[in-house]
């Protein structure tokens, strides 16, 4: 009898260990198995990761540009060459960041590499001067390729016209590309980017010629309204003057002075904050 009790006790212990092991095995498989997601709830606090397109020039030849952009840390998503016809190279997938913008800001968003698409355009570059020389023009074929590429990227990522900008716009104290010969108005007329209301600008300019252009605080508020990063110092400090120069490069490229004047004030006032391009 005693022997039977010992055997029964041993049997129940073994059975208990078996069920515990079975339970642990089930838990382990549940933890290590595929994660099941419930997508029935959605957060309001979200947007697309990409919301800016930054246009650059390479300031070099095609071979030099491709060597730099494929063998160094600096990179871009696309390169538009100056071949006839132009070739569009895709160097970085749009779902990855390219190191093209550096220290930058647009509408309060900083360090734009994580949220922007970079497009490099093969061009020899421009040297800042005081005689109005805009440098070597871009070819019609190259600009046509840039327009098609930029339109495609903007449509795919739902990027608004005011967020199609130059490197000089987002880094006005550091960069001057794509330079004053870049035809921003032509892009805007093709539905890519933003342009000012020219009729309204002419009226504003006539008024500013009579009354004088506004003070530094006004320029700073207007520059911030259209995207540029400037301080609220109420005087024409170096950062504000650099932003004025970047605005002129984009919207008055025949006279880039980096100084305030009635025409710059008028075009700034006539530039929409958001909405469709011309």
NUGUZA-970890 format. One record per residue (C-alpha): x, y negated, z negated; residue number from 1; residue in one letter. Coordinates in Angstrom, 1 decimal, always signed. Layout:
BEGIN
node c1:X	c2:Y	c3:Z	pos:NUM	code:A
...
***
This chain:
BEGIN
node c1:+0.0	c2:+0.0	c3:+0.0	pos:1	code:X
node c1:+2.8	c2:-2.4	c3:-0.9	pos:2	code:X
node c1:+4.5	c2:-1.5	c3:+2.4	pos:3	code:X
node c1:+1.3	c2:-2.3	c3:+4.3	pos:4	code:X
node c1:+1.0	c2:-5.7	c3:+2.7	pos:5	code:X
node c1:+4.6	c2:-6.6	c3:+3.5	pos:6	code:X
node c1:+4.0	c2:-5.6	c3:+7.2	pos:7	code:X
node c1:+0.8	c2:-7.7	c3:+7.3	pos:8	code:X
node c1:+2.6	c2:-10.6	c3:+5.8	pos:9	code:X
node c1:+5.4	c2:-10.3	c3:+8.3	pos:10	code:X
node c1:+2.9	c2:-10.0	c3:+11.2	pos:11	code:X
node c1:+1.0	c2:-13.2	c3:+10.2	pos:12	code:X
node c1:+4.3	c2:-15.1	c3:+9.8	pos:13	code:X
node c1:+5.3	c2:-14.0	c3:+13.3	pos:14	code:X
node c1:+1.9	c2:-15.0	c3:+14.7	pos:15	code:X
node c1:+2.1	c2:-18.4	c3:+13.0	pos:16	code:X
node c1:+5.6	c2:-19.0	c3:+14.5	pos:17	code:X
node c1:+4.3	c2:-18.0	c3:+18.0	pos:18	code:X
node c1:+1.4	c2:-20.5	c3:+17.8	pos:19	code:X
node c1:+3.6	c2:-23.3	c3:+16.6	pos:20	code:X
node c1:+6.1	c2:-22.6	c3:+19.4	pos:21	code:X
node c1:+3.2	c2:-22.5	c3:+21.9	pos:22	code:X
node c1:+1.9	c2:-25.9	c3:+20.6	pos:23	code:X
node c1:+5.4	c2:-27.5	c3:+20.8	pos:24	code:X
node c1:+5.8	c2:-26.1	c3:+24.3	pos:25	code:X
node c1:+2.5	c2:-27.7	c3:+25.3	pos:26	code:X
node c1:+3.6	c2:-31.1	c3:+23.9	pos:27	code:X
node c1:+6.9	c2:-30.9	c3:+25.6	pos:28	code:X
node c1:+5.4	c2:-30.2	c3:+29.0	pos:29	code:X
node c1:+2.9	c2:-33.1	c3:+28.4	pos:30	code:X
node c1:+5.6	c2:-35.6	c3:+27.6	pos:31	code:X
node c1:+7.9	c2:-34.5	c3:+30.4	pos:32	code:X
node c1:+5.1	c2:-34.1	c3:+33.0	pos:33	code:X
node c1:+3.9	c2:-36.8	c3:+35.5	pos:34	code:X
node c1:+2.6	c2:-40.0	c3:+34.1	pos:35	code:X
node c1:-1.0	c2:-40.7	c3:+34.8	pos:36	code:X
node c1:-2.0	c2:-44.3	c3:+35.4	pos:37	code:X
node c1:-5.5	c2:-45.9	c3:+35.0	pos:38	code:X
node c1:-5.8	c2:-48.7	c3:+37.6	pos:39	code:X
node c1:-9.3	c2:-49.7	c3:+36.7	pos:40	code:X
node c1:-8.2	c2:-52.8	c3:+34.7	pos:41	code:X
node c1:-6.3	c2:-55.7	c3:+36.3	pos:42	code:X
node c1:-4.6	c2:-58.8	c3:+34.8	pos:43	code:X
node c1:-5.3	c2:-62.3	c3:+36.0	pos:44	code:X
node c1:-1.7	c2:-63.3	c3:+35.2	pos:45	code:X
node c1:+0.0	c2:-62.1	c3:+38.3	pos:46	code:X
node c1:+1.2	c2:-63.3	c3:+41.7	pos:47	code:X
node c1:+3.4	c2:-62.1	c3:+44.5	pos:48	code:X
node c1:+7.1	c2:-61.9	c3:+43.6	pos:49	code:X
node c1:+8.1	c2:-63.8	c3:+46.8	pos:50	code:X
node c1:+6.7	c2:-67.3	c3:+47.2	pos:51	code:X
node c1:+9.5	c2:-69.4	c3:+48.8	pos:52	code:X
node c1:+11.4	c2:-69.2	c3:+52.1	pos:53	code:X
node c1:+14.8	c2:-70.9	c3:+52.2	pos:54	code:X
node c1:+16.4	c2:-71.7	c3:+55.5	pos:55	code:X
node c1:+20.2	c2:-72.1	c3:+55.8	pos:56	code:X
node c1:+22.9	c2:-72.6	c3:+58.4	pos:57	code:X
node c1:+26.0	c2:-70.4	c3:+58.3	pos:58	code:X
node c1:+28.5	c2:-73.3	c3:+59.1	pos:59	code:X
node c1:+30.5	c2:-70.6	c3:+61.0	pos:60	code:X
node c1:+30.5	c2:-68.4	c3:+64.1	pos:61	code:X
node c1:+28.4	c2:-65.3	c3:+64.3	pos:62	code:X
node c1:+31.3	c2:-62.8	c3:+63.7	pos:63	code:X
node c1:+32.5	c2:-64.8	c3:+60.7	pos:64	code:X
node c1:+28.9	c2:-65.1	c3:+59.3	pos:65	code:X
node c1:+28.1	c2:-61.4	c3:+59.6	pos:66	code:X
node c1:+31.4	c2:-60.4	c3:+58.0	pos:67	code:X
node c1:+30.8	c2:-62.8	c3:+55.1	pos:68	code:X
node c1:+27.2	c2:-61.8	c3:+54.6	pos:69	code:X
node c1:+27.8	c2:-58.0	c3:+54.7	pos:70	code:X
node c1:+31.1	c2:-57.8	c3:+52.8	pos:71	code:X
node c1:+30.9	c2:-60.3	c3:+50.0	pos:72	code:X
node c1:+28.5	c2:-61.1	c3:+47.2	pos:73	code:X
node c1:+26.8	c2:-63.8	c3:+49.1	pos:74	code:X
node c1:+23.9	c2:-62.5	c3:+51.2	pos:75	code:X
node c1:+20.7	c2:-63.3	c3:+53.0	pos:76	code:X
node c1:+17.6	c2:-61.3	c3:+54.1	pos:77	code:X
node c1:+17.9	c2:-62.3	c3:+57.7	pos:78	code:X
node c1:+20.4	c2:-63.8	c3:+60.1	pos:79	code:X
node c1:+19.3	c2:-65.5	c3:+63.4	pos:80	code:X
node c1:+22.2	c2:-65.6	c3:+65.8	pos:81	code:X
node c1:+23.0	c2:-68.1	c3:+68.5	pos:82	code:X
node c1:+23.2	c2:-65.4	c3:+71.2	pos:83	code:X
node c1:+21.2	c2:-65.7	c3:+74.4	pos:84	code:X
node c1:+18.6	c2:-64.5	c3:+73.6	pos:85	code:X
node c1:+19.1	c2:-64.7	c3:+69.8	pos:86	code:X
node c1:+19.3	c2:-61.5	c3:+67.7	pos:87	code:X
node c1:+17.6	c2:-61.3	c3:+64.3	pos:88	code:X
node c1:+19.5	c2:-59.1	c3:+61.9	pos:89	code:X
node c1:+17.8	c2:-57.8	c3:+58.7	pos:90	code:X
node c1:+20.6	c2:-57.5	c3:+56.1	pos:91	code:X
node c1:+18.5	c2:-57.1	c3:+52.9	pos:92	code:X
node c1:+15.1	c2:-55.6	c3:+52.5	pos:93	code:X
node c1:+12.4	c2:-58.0	c3:+51.4	pos:94	code:X
node c1:+11.7	c2:-56.0	c3:+48.3	pos:95	code:X
node c1:+15.2	c2:-56.7	c3:+47.1	pos:96	code:X
node c1:+16.9	c2:-60.0	c3:+46.1	pos:97	code:X
node c1:+19.6	c2:-61.6	c3:+48.3	pos:98	code:X
node c1:+22.2	c2:-63.9	c3:+46.8	pos:99	code:X
node c1:+21.6	c2:-66.9	c3:+49.0	pos:100	code:X
node c1:+20.1	c2:-69.8	c3:+47.0	pos:101	code:X
node c1:+22.4	c2:-70.0	c3:+43.9	pos:102	code:X
node c1:+21.5	c2:-72.6	c3:+41.4	pos:103	code:X
node c1:+18.3	c2:-74.0	c3:+42.8	pos:104	code:X
node c1:+14.9	c2:-75.4	c3:+41.9	pos:105	code:X
node c1:+11.6	c2:-76.0	c3:+43.7	pos:106	code:X
node c1:+8.3	c2:-77.1	c3:+42.0	pos:107	code:X
node c1:+9.9	c2:-76.3	c3:+38.6	pos:108	code:X
node c1:+10.9	c2:-72.8	c3:+39.5	pos:109	code:X
node c1:+14.6	c2:-72.3	c3:+39.1	pos:110	code:X
node c1:+17.3	c2:-69.9	c3:+40.4	pos:111	code:X
node c1:+15.2	c2:-68.9	c3:+43.4	pos:112	code:X
node c1:+17.1	c2:-65.8	c3:+44.5	pos:113	code:X
node c1:+14.6	c2:-63.6	c3:+42.7	pos:114	code:X
node c1:+11.5	c2:-65.1	c3:+44.3	pos:115	code:X
node c1:+12.6	c2:-66.2	c3:+47.8	pos:116	code:X
node c1:+13.5	c2:-64.9	c3:+51.2	pos:117	code:X
node c1:+16.8	c2:-66.3	c3:+52.6	pos:118	code:X
node c1:+17.2	c2:-66.9	c3:+56.4	pos:119	code:X
node c1:+20.6	c2:-67.8	c3:+57.7	pos:120	code:X
node c1:+20.9	c2:-69.4	c3:+61.1	pos:121	code:X
node c1:+24.2	c2:-69.2	c3:+63.0	pos:122	code:X
node c1:+25.3	c2:-72.9	c3:+63.5	pos:123	code:X
node c1:+28.6	c2:-74.7	c3:+63.2	pos:124	code:X
node c1:+27.3	c2:-77.0	c3:+60.5	pos:125	code:X
node c1:+27.2	c2:-80.8	c3:+59.9	pos:126	code:X
node c1:+29.6	c2:-83.3	c3:+58.4	pos:127	code:X
node c1:+28.0	c2:-86.1	c3:+56.4	pos:128	code:X
node c1:+28.6	c2:-89.4	c3:+58.1	pos:129	code:X
node c1:+27.3	c2:-93.0	c3:+58.1	pos:130	code:X
node c1:+26.9	c2:-93.5	c3:+61.8	pos:131	code:X
node c1:+23.7	c2:-91.5	c3:+62.3	pos:132	code:X
node c1:+25.4	c2:-88.5	c3:+64.0	pos:133	code:X
node c1:+23.1	c2:-85.5	c3:+63.4	pos:134	code:X
node c1:+25.5	c2:-83.0	c3:+64.6	pos:135	code:X
node c1:+25.1	c2:-80.1	c3:+67.1	pos:136	code:X
node c1:+21.5	c2:-79.4	c3:+68.0	pos:137	code:X
node c1:+20.0	c2:-76.0	c3:+67.6	pos:138	code:X
node c1:+19.0	c2:-74.3	c3:+70.9	pos:139	code:X
node c1:+15.3	c2:-74.0	c3:+71.8	pos:140	code:X
node c1:+15.6	c2:-70.2	c3:+71.9	pos:141	code:X
node c1:+17.1	c2:-70.0	c3:+68.5	pos:142	code:X
node c1:+14.4	c2:-72.3	c3:+67.0	pos:143	code:X
node c1:+11.7	c2:-70.2	c3:+68.7	pos:144	code:X
node c1:+13.2	c2:-67.1	c3:+67.0	pos:145	code:X
node c1:+13.3	c2:-68.9	c3:+63.6	pos:146	code:X
node c1:+9.7	c2:-70.0	c3:+64.0	pos:147	code:X
node c1:+8.5	c2:-66.4	c3:+64.8	pos:148	code:X
node c1:+10.5	c2:-64.9	c3:+62.0	pos:149	code:X
node c1:+9.5	c2:-67.5	c3:+59.4	pos:150	code:X
node c1:+5.9	c2:-67.3	c3:+60.4	pos:151	code:X
node c1:+6.0	c2:-63.5	c3:+60.0	pos:152	code:X
node c1:+7.6	c2:-63.6	c3:+56.6	pos:153	code:X
node c1:+5.3	c2:-66.3	c3:+55.4	pos:154	code:X
node c1:+2.2	c2:-64.4	c3:+56.5	pos:155	code:X
node c1:+3.3	c2:-61.1	c3:+55.0	pos:156	code:X
node c1:+4.1	c2:-62.7	c3:+51.6	pos:157	code:X
node c1:+1.3	c2:-65.3	c3:+51.6	pos:158	code:X
node c1:+3.8	c2:-68.2	c3:+51.4	pos:159	code:X
node c1:+2.3	c2:-71.7	c3:+51.6	pos:160	code:X
node c1:+3.7	c2:-74.4	c3:+53.9	pos:161	code:X
node c1:+5.2	c2:-76.5	c3:+51.2	pos:162	code:X
node c1:+7.3	c2:-73.6	c3:+50.1	pos:163	code:X
node c1:+9.1	c2:-73.2	c3:+53.4	pos:164	code:X
node c1:+12.2	c2:-75.3	c3:+52.7	pos:165	code:X
node c1:+15.9	c2:-75.9	c3:+53.4	pos:166	code:X
node c1:+18.8	c2:-75.1	c3:+51.1	pos:167	code:X
node c1:+19.3	c2:-78.8	c3:+50.8	pos:168	code:X
node c1:+15.8	c2:-79.2	c3:+49.4	pos:169	code:X
node c1:+16.3	c2:-76.7	c3:+46.6	pos:170	code:X
node c1:+19.9	c2:-77.7	c3:+45.8	pos:171	code:X
node c1:+20.2	c2:-81.3	c3:+46.8	pos:172	code:X
node c1:+23.3	c2:-82.0	c3:+44.8	pos:173	code:X
node c1:+25.2	c2:-79.0	c3:+46.3	pos:174	code:X
node c1:+24.0	c2:-78.2	c3:+49.8	pos:175	code:X
node c1:+23.2	c2:-80.0	c3:+53.0	pos:176	code:X
node c1:+22.0	c2:-77.1	c3:+55.2	pos:177	code:X
node c1:+20.3	c2:-76.6	c3:+57.6	pos:178	code:X
node c1:+21.3	c2:-80.2	c3:+58.3	pos:179	code:X
node c1:+19.7	c2:-83.2	c3:+60.0	pos:180	code:X
node c1:+19.6	c2:-81.6	c3:+63.5	pos:181	code:X
node c1:+17.2	c2:-79.0	c3:+62.3	pos:182	code:X
node c1:+13.8	c2:-79.7	c3:+63.8	pos:183	code:X
node c1:+11.5	c2:-79.5	c3:+60.8	pos:184	code:X
node c1:+8.7	c2:-81.4	c3:+62.7	pos:185	code:X
node c1:+8.7	c2:-78.8	c3:+65.5	pos:186	code:X
node c1:+8.4	c2:-76.0	c3:+62.9	pos:187	code:X
node c1:+5.4	c2:-77.8	c3:+61.2	pos:188	code:X
node c1:+3.7	c2:-78.3	c3:+64.6	pos:189	code:X
node c1:+4.0	c2:-74.6	c3:+65.2	pos:190	code:X
node c1:+2.3	c2:-73.9	c3:+61.8	pos:191	code:X
node c1:+5.5	c2:-73.2	c3:+59.9	pos:192	code:X
node c1:+6.1	c2:-75.6	c3:+57.0	pos:193	code:X
node c1:+4.8	c2:-79.1	c3:+56.1	pos:194	code:X
node c1:+5.0	c2:-82.5	c3:+57.6	pos:195	code:X
node c1:+3.8	c2:-86.0	c3:+56.6	pos:196	code:X
node c1:+0.8	c2:-87.9	c3:+58.0	pos:197	code:X
node c1:+2.5	c2:-90.2	c3:+60.4	pos:198	code:X
node c1:-0.4	c2:-92.6	c3:+60.8	pos:199	code:X
node c1:-0.7	c2:-93.0	c3:+57.1	pos:200	code:X
node c1:+3.1	c2:-93.4	c3:+56.7	pos:201	code:X
node c1:+3.1	c2:-96.3	c3:+59.2	pos:202	code:X
node c1:+0.5	c2:-98.1	c3:+57.2	pos:203	code:X
node c1:+2.3	c2:-97.5	c3:+53.9	pos:204	code:X
node c1:+5.6	c2:-98.6	c3:+55.4	pos:205	code:X
node c1:+4.1	c2:-102.0	c3:+56.6	pos:206	code:X
node c1:+2.8	c2:-102.6	c3:+53.1	pos:207	code:X
node c1:+6.1	c2:-101.7	c3:+51.5	pos:208	code:X
node c1:+8.0	c2:-104.0	c3:+53.9	pos:209	code:X
node c1:+5.8	c2:-106.9	c3:+52.6	pos:210	code:X
node c1:+5.9	c2:-106.0	c3:+48.9	pos:211	code:X
node c1:+9.2	c2:-104.2	c3:+48.6	pos:212	code:X
node c1:+9.7	c2:-100.5	c3:+47.9	pos:213	code:X
node c1:+8.7	c2:-99.0	c3:+44.6	pos:214	code:X
node c1:+10.9	c2:-98.6	c3:+41.5	pos:215	code:X
node c1:+12.9	c2:-95.5	c3:+40.5	pos:216	code:X
node c1:+10.1	c2:-94.2	c3:+38.2	pos:217	code:X
node c1:+7.7	c2:-94.1	c3:+41.2	pos:218	code:X
node c1:+10.2	c2:-92.3	c3:+43.4	pos:219	code:X
node c1:+10.9	c2:-89.7	c3:+40.7	pos:220	code:X
node c1:+7.2	c2:-89.0	c3:+40.2	pos:221	code:X
node c1:+6.6	c2:-88.7	c3:+44.0	pos:222	code:X
node c1:+9.7	c2:-86.5	c3:+44.5	pos:223	code:X
node c1:+8.5	c2:-84.2	c3:+41.7	pos:224	code:X
node c1:+5.0	c2:-84.1	c3:+43.2	pos:225	code:X
node c1:+6.4	c2:-82.7	c3:+46.5	pos:226	code:X
node c1:+8.7	c2:-80.2	c3:+44.9	pos:227	code:X
node c1:+12.1	c2:-81.8	c3:+44.1	pos:228	code:X
node c1:+13.8	c2:-81.5	c3:+40.7	pos:229	code:X
node c1:+14.6	c2:-85.0	c3:+39.4	pos:230	code:X
node c1:+14.8	c2:-86.5	c3:+35.9	pos:231	code:X
node c1:+12.4	c2:-89.0	c3:+34.6	pos:232	code:X
node c1:+15.1	c2:-91.6	c3:+33.8	pos:233	code:X
node c1:+13.3	c2:-94.5	c3:+35.5	pos:234	code:X
node c1:+16.5	c2:-95.5	c3:+37.3	pos:235	code:X
node c1:+18.3	c2:-94.3	c3:+40.5	pos:236	code:X
node c1:+20.7	c2:-91.9	c3:+38.9	pos:237	code:X
node c1:+22.9	c2:-89.5	c3:+41.0	pos:238	code:X
node c1:+20.4	c2:-86.6	c3:+40.9	pos:239	code:X
node c1:+17.5	c2:-88.9	c3:+42.1	pos:240	code:X
node c1:+19.6	c2:-90.3	c3:+44.9	pos:241	code:X
node c1:+20.6	c2:-86.8	c3:+45.9	pos:242	code:X
node c1:+16.9	c2:-85.8	c3:+46.1	pos:243	code:X
node c1:+16.1	c2:-88.8	c3:+48.2	pos:244	code:X
node c1:+18.9	c2:-87.8	c3:+50.5	pos:245	code:X
node c1:+17.5	c2:-84.2	c3:+50.8	pos:246	code:X
node c1:+14.1	c2:-85.6	c3:+51.5	pos:247	code:X
node c1:+15.5	c2:-87.8	c3:+54.2	pos:248	code:X
node c1:+17.3	c2:-84.9	c3:+55.7	pos:249	code:X
node c1:+14.0	c2:-83.1	c3:+56.0	pos:250	code:X
node c1:+11.6	c2:-85.9	c3:+56.9	pos:251	code:X
node c1:+13.8	c2:-88.7	c3:+58.3	pos:252	code:X
node c1:+16.9	c2:-87.0	c3:+59.7	pos:253	code:X
node c1:+18.0	c2:-89.9	c3:+62.0	pos:254	code:X
node c1:+19.0	c2:-92.0	c3:+58.9	pos:255	code:X
node c1:+20.2	c2:-90.1	c3:+55.9	pos:256	code:X
node c1:+21.4	c2:-92.7	c3:+53.5	pos:257	code:X
node c1:+20.4	c2:-91.2	c3:+50.1	pos:258	code:X
node c1:+19.1	c2:-94.7	c3:+49.2	pos:259	code:X
node c1:+15.5	c2:-95.8	c3:+48.6	pos:260	code:X
node c1:+13.9	c2:-97.9	c3:+51.3	pos:261	code:X
node c1:+10.3	c2:-98.8	c3:+52.5	pos:262	code:X
node c1:+10.3	c2:-96.1	c3:+55.2	pos:263	code:X
node c1:+11.4	c2:-93.3	c3:+52.8	pos:264	code:X
node c1:+8.8	c2:-94.4	c3:+50.3	pos:265	code:X
node c1:+6.1	c2:-94.4	c3:+52.9	pos:266	code:X
node c1:+6.9	c2:-91.0	c3:+54.2	pos:267	code:X
node c1:+7.1	c2:-89.6	c3:+50.7	pos:268	code:X
node c1:+3.7	c2:-91.0	c3:+49.9	pos:269	code:X
node c1:+2.2	c2:-89.6	c3:+53.1	pos:270	code:X
node c1:+3.5	c2:-86.1	c3:+52.5	pos:271	code:X
node c1:+0.8	c2:-83.7	c3:+51.2	pos:272	code:X
node c1:+1.4	c2:-81.7	c3:+48.1	pos:273	code:X
node c1:-0.3	c2:-78.6	c3:+49.5	pos:274	code:X
node c1:-2.5	c2:-77.4	c3:+52.3	pos:275	code:X
node c1:-2.1	c2:-76.4	c3:+55.9	pos:276	code:X
node c1:+0.7	c2:-77.6	c3:+58.1	pos:277	code:X
node c1:+0.1	c2:-79.7	c3:+61.2	pos:278	code:X
***
